[in-house]
């Protein structure tokens, strides 16, 4: 993780998120976003779009299922994760390199939209009572009064 390049992107989903399950049963969701910088041209007094950056993003486990259920093509999202470089060989034997984002956190941008958030049930707490469902807020409190700021699993489950 020390050599990872952290990245935060804001952009639009260019296709529906694709959810699949690996052989051990873990969920992975892949989605592509287009991030387009905008600059103000002082001569024309107009905003202008720059060249779009298209990146494939992937997220694992319960968060993958949440993304597939919550996000859709065209939505503006904020993605935080780590930029990864991957090299592969085509069927013709050519080497290709791609950059992808291993997503730690993702959510809808609220700049031009509103959203309602419902916390998913993640199982039983240590006290044996189910966790409370929170409908709003960035950080939720569980039934024990402890804060859950999310987890960051670095290794894919395979």
Number of C-alpha atoms within 10 A of each C-alpha: 8 4 7 12 11 15 13 14 18 19 23 21 22 17 14 15 23 15 19 16 14 10 8 8 11 16 18 22 22 21 22 21 26 20 19 17 13 12 11 11 10 8 6 8 8 10 11 13 11 11 11 13 12 17 20 16 22 20 24 24 16 14 18 24 20 18 22 18 11 12 18 17 14 14 18 23 22 17 22 19 22 19 18 15 11 10 9 11 10 8 7 6 8 8 10 10 10 11 14 18 25 23 24 19 15 20 18 20 17 11 8 7 9 9 10 7 13 11 14 14 11 9 10 10 13 10 9 8 11 14 19 15 14 16 12 12 11 9 11 18 15 15 15 12 8 9 11 11 10 10 8 10 10 9 8 11 13 8
